[in-house]
Amino acid sequence: MRRAVLLALTLSFALVAAPVAADTLNRILDSGEIRLGHRTDAVPLSYVDGAGQPQGYSVMICRALTARLADALGMEKLTPVWVPLDAQSRFDAVAEGRVDLHCGAATITLSRRERVDFSIPTFIDGTAVLLAGEGDTAFEDLDGKRLGVRGETTTEEILRNSLKAAGLEAEVITFSTFRDGVAAMAKGDLDAFFGDQLQLFGLAISGDLPDSLRISDDTLTVEKHGLVLQRGDSDFRLAVDRGLSALYQDGDMARIFRNTMPDIEAGAALRMLFILAPEVF
């Protein structure tokens, strides 16, 4: 019976010339569970609250998506199983099949797509700089300085490439967590800390950003985020993208943003994403 439901779902999701393996959808139907990876420290996108429960914009998207997938699969109940991941383990967890989706803060890049796949974009962010003191600081002013960044992230890669392109010499110090980097800035161990603008704003709004530090007005990049899933499972990706498209079309994505980040105003790029992202059904 479950295989019949899956066959009907696959046919309804797309007109294809030949059937394609849908291992994740089969496993979800058999187990009644979907394994969702989440971050613990990527405020306000994906983190854990005081009770240890997953929260944030990406987490709420995955909760809403789970309900959409359950309806599409004809399941009365689909149970999300939350798996905490960090920046270093998130892509391995997806590639090795330990989670079905990563609901965190993951920039879509071509190099990452060599290992994993991504959904349609769910968010747009950019790299900003955390600085001490007042006044404007140009990128060239960071020559010879101590610069912090979270390790094994696109932000680290962007920082190193930008320094090389500008012909600047600086000491790049990597941190395992975002908060560790901010703490180093507060102690004066760094001259600047590079990170996702939204996460920096999240710290400021929550009161966890020291008053002595300020966030740069401009971003160095524009980065699209997406949910992460295994490569080669086109049926599951199509199901995810259809569910996300429905969330965009119904206005749920914009509502999730407002509910999870009430003190942050969506930028022009994100507002356009809420309008343009839905795929044609």
C-alpha positions as CSV (number, residue, x, y, z in Angstrom):
1,M,0.0,0.0,0.0
2,R,2.8,2.4,0.9
3,R,4.6,1.7,-2.3
4,A,1.4,2.5,-4.2
5,V,1.2,5.8,-2.4
6,L,4.8,6.5,-3.3
7,L,4.2,5.7,-6.9
8,A,1.3,8.0,-7.1
9,L,3.2,10.7,-5.4
10,T,6.2,10.4,-7.8
11,L,3.9,10.7,-10.8
12,S,2.1,13.7,-9.4
13,F,5.3,15.5,-8.5
14,A,6.6,15.5,-12.1
15,L,6.1,14.1,-15.6
16,V,9.2,12.0,-16.1
17,A,10.1,9.6,-18.9
18,A,11.3,6.9,-16.5
19,P,11.1,6.2,-12.8
20,V,14.0,7.4,-10.6
21,A,15.0,5.8,-7.3
22,A,13.5,7.5,-4.3
23,D,15.3,5.9,-1.4
24,T,14.6,8.7,1.1
25,L,10.9,8.8,0.4
26,N,10.8,5.0,0.7
27,R,12.5,5.1,4.1
28,I,10.3,7.9,5.3
29,L,7.2,5.8,4.3
30,D,8.5,2.7,6.0
31,S,9.7,4.3,9.2
32,G,7.2,7.1,9.7
33,E,10.1,9.4,10.6
34,I,12.1,12.1,8.9
35,R,15.6,12.8,10.3
36,L,16.3,16.6,10.4
37,G,19.7,17.9,11.2
38,H,19.9,21.3,12.9
39,R,22.6,23.6,14.3
40,T,22.8,24.5,18.0
41,D,24.5,27.9,17.7
42,A,23.4,29.6,14.4
43,V,21.0,32.1,16.0
44,P,18.5,33.1,14.7
45,L,18.4,30.5,11.9
46,S,19.0,27.3,13.7
47,Y,19.8,26.8,17.4
48,V,18.5,25.3,20.6
49,D,16.6,27.1,23.3
50,G,17.0,26.9,27.1
51,A,15.1,23.6,27.1
52,G,17.4,22.1,24.5
53,Q,14.7,22.2,21.7
54,P,15.5,23.2,18.1
55,Q,14.4,26.7,17.2
56,G,14.9,29.3,14.5
57,Y,13.9,30.3,11.0
58,S,15.3,27.2,9.2
59,V,13.9,24.9,11.9
60,M,10.4,26.3,11.6
61,I,10.6,25.9,7.8
62,C,11.5,22.2,8.3
63,R,8.6,21.8,10.7
64,A,6.2,23.2,8.2
65,L,7.8,21.2,5.4
66,T,7.4,18.0,7.4
67,A,3.6,18.6,7.5
68,R,3.5,19.2,3.8
69,L,5.5,16.1,3.0
70,A,3.2,14.0,5.3
71,D,0.1,15.3,3.4
72,A,1.7,14.6,0.0
73,L,2.7,11.1,1.1
74,G,-0.8,10.4,2.5
75,M,0.6,9.8,5.9
76,E,-1.5,10.5,9.0
77,K,1.7,11.2,11.0
78,L,5.3,12.0,10.1
79,T,7.6,12.3,13.1
80,P,10.6,14.7,12.9
81,V,13.7,13.3,14.6
82,W,16.0,16.2,15.3
83,V,19.8,15.6,15.1
84,P,22.2,18.3,16.4
85,L,25.1,19.1,14.0
86,D,27.9,21.6,13.9
87,A,29.5,23.4,11.1
88,Q,32.1,20.7,10.6
89,S,29.8,17.6,10.6
90,R,26.7,18.9,8.8
91,F,27.6,18.0,5.3
92,D,29.1,14.6,6.2
93,A,25.9,13.8,8.1
94,V,23.9,14.4,5.0
95,A,26.3,12.7,2.5
96,E,26.5,9.6,4.7
97,G,22.7,9.4,5.1
98,R,22.6,10.1,8.9
99,V,20.1,12.8,8.3
100,D,17.6,13.3,5.5
101,L,17.7,17.1,5.6
102,H,20.0,19.7,7.2
103,C,17.9,22.6,8.5
104,G,20.6,25.1,9.4
105,A,22.5,28.0,7.9
106,A,24.1,26.6,4.7
107,T,25.2,28.7,1.8
108,I,24.6,27.1,-1.7
109,T,27.9,26.7,-3.5
110,L,29.1,24.7,-6.5
111,S,31.9,23.1,-4.6
112,R,29.5,21.9,-1.9
113,R,27.2,20.5,-4.6
114,E,30.0,18.1,-5.4
115,R,29.2,16.3,-2.2
116,V,25.5,17.2,-1.4
117,D,22.5,18.7,-3.0
118,F,20.4,21.7,-2.0
119,S,16.8,22.7,-2.1
120,I,15.5,25.9,-3.8
121,P,16.8,28.9,-1.8
122,T,15.2,29.5,1.6
123,F,17.1,32.6,2.7
124,I,19.6,35.3,1.5
125,D,22.4,36.5,3.8
126,G,25.8,38.1,3.5
127,T,29.2,38.4,5.2
128,A,29.5,41.3,7.5
129,V,32.3,42.5,9.8
130,L,32.3,43.0,13.6
131,L,34.5,45.9,14.6
132,A,35.5,47.7,17.8
133,G,35.2,51.5,18.3
134,E,33.6,54.1,16.1
135,G,34.2,55.4,12.6
136,D,34.5,53.8,9.2
137,T,36.9,51.0,8.6
138,A,37.8,50.1,5.0
139,F,38.9,46.5,4.1
140,E,42.4,47.8,3.3
141,D,42.7,49.1,6.9
142,L,42.8,45.4,8.1
143,D,46.2,44.8,6.6
144,G,48.4,43.3,9.2
145,K,45.5,42.9,11.7
146,R,44.2,39.8,13.6
147,L,41.0,38.7,11.9
148,G,38.7,36.1,13.3
149,V,36.2,33.8,11.5
150,R,34.4,30.5,12.0
151,G,36.5,27.7,10.5
152,E,35.4,25.5,7.6
153,T,32.7,27.9,6.4
154,T,32.2,29.9,3.2
155,T,32.9,33.0,5.3
156,E,36.5,31.7,5.9
157,E,37.0,31.0,2.2
158,I,35.6,34.4,1.2
159,L,37.9,36.2,3.8
160,R,41.0,34.4,2.6
161,N,40.2,34.9,-1.0
162,S,39.5,38.6,-0.4
163,L,42.8,39.2,1.4
164,K,44.7,37.5,-1.4
165,A,42.9,39.5,-4.1
166,A,43.6,42.7,-2.3
167,G,47.3,41.8,-1.6
168,L,46.8,42.1,2.1
169,E,48.7,40.2,4.8
170,A,46.7,39.4,8.0
171,E,46.6,36.8,10.7
172,V,43.4,34.7,10.2
173,I,42.3,33.0,13.4
174,T,39.5,30.4,13.1
175,F,37.0,29.5,15.8
176,S,34.7,26.5,16.2
177,T,31.7,28.6,17.3
178,F,30.3,32.0,16.5
179,R,30.1,33.0,20.1
180,D,33.8,32.1,20.7
181,G,34.8,34.6,18.0
182,V,32.6,37.3,19.4
183,A,34.0,36.7,22.9
184,A,37.6,37.1,21.5
185,M,36.6,40.4,19.9
186,A,35.2,41.6,23.3
187,K,38.4,40.7,25.0
188,G,40.5,42.6,22.4
189,D,42.2,39.5,21.0
190,L,40.9,40.3,17.5
191,D,40.8,43.5,15.4
192,A,37.8,42.3,13.4
193,F,35.5,39.2,13.2
194,F,33.9,38.1,10.0
195,G,30.5,36.3,10.1
196,D,27.0,36.1,8.7
197,Q,25.3,39.5,9.0
198,L,22.1,37.9,10.3
199,Q,23.8,36.0,13.1
200,L,25.6,39.2,14.2
201,F,22.2,41.0,14.2
202,G,20.7,38.1,16.1
203,L,23.3,38.5,18.9
204,A,22.7,42.3,19.0
205,I,19.0,41.9,19.3
206,S,19.3,39.2,22.0
207,G,21.6,41.5,24.0
208,D,24.6,39.2,23.7
209,L,26.7,41.6,21.6
210,P,28.8,43.9,23.8
211,D,28.1,47.6,23.4
212,S,31.8,48.2,22.6
213,L,31.4,46.3,19.3
214,R,29.6,47.4,16.1
215,I,28.4,45.6,12.9
216,S,29.5,47.0,9.5
217,D,26.7,48.5,7.4
218,D,27.7,46.8,4.2
219,T,28.1,43.1,3.4
220,L,31.0,41.6,1.4
221,T,28.8,39.0,-0.3
222,V,25.3,38.0,-1.1
223,E,24.7,34.3,-0.3
224,K,21.8,32.1,-0.9
225,H,20.9,29.5,1.7
226,G,19.1,26.2,1.1
227,L,18.2,23.0,2.9
228,V,20.8,20.3,2.4
229,L,20.0,16.8,1.2
230,Q,21.8,13.9,-0.4
231,R,22.9,14.0,-4.0
232,G,21.2,11.8,-6.6
233,D,17.8,11.5,-4.9
234,S,15.8,13.5,-7.4
235,D,12.4,12.3,-6.1
236,F,13.1,13.5,-2.6
237,R,14.5,16.8,-3.8
238,L,11.5,17.4,-6.0
239,A,9.2,16.6,-3.0
240,V,11.1,19.1,-0.8
241,D,11.1,21.8,-3.5
242,R,7.4,21.3,-4.1
243,G,6.7,21.6,-0.4
244,L,8.9,24.7,-0.1
245,S,7.2,26.3,-3.2
246,A,3.8,25.7,-1.6
247,L,5.1,27.4,1.6
248,Y,6.2,30.4,-0.5
249,Q,3.0,30.5,-2.5
250,D,0.8,30.5,0.7
251,G,2.9,33.2,2.3
252,D,4.1,30.9,5.0
253,M,7.8,31.6,4.4
254,A,7.3,35.3,5.0
255,R,5.2,34.6,8.1
256,I,7.9,32.3,9.5
257,F,10.5,35.0,9.0
258,R,8.3,37.6,10.8
259,N,7.6,35.2,13.7
260,T,11.2,34.0,14.2
261,M,12.9,37.4,13.6
262,P,10.3,40.1,14.6
263,D,13.0,42.7,15.3
264,I,14.8,42.2,11.9
265,E,13.7,43.9,8.7
266,A,14.0,41.8,5.6
267,G,16.4,43.2,3.1
268,A,15.5,43.9,-0.6
269,A,17.0,40.6,-1.8
270,L,15.1,38.6,0.8
271,R,11.8,40.4,0.0
272,M,12.3,39.5,-3.7
273,L,13.0,35.9,-2.7
274,F,9.6,35.7,-0.9
275,I,8.0,36.9,-4.1
276,L,10.0,35.1,-6.9
277,A,11.0,31.8,-5.3
278,P,7.8,29.7,-5.8
279,E,8.3,27.3,-8.6
280,V,5.5,26.8,-11.2
281,F,3.4,23.7,-10.2
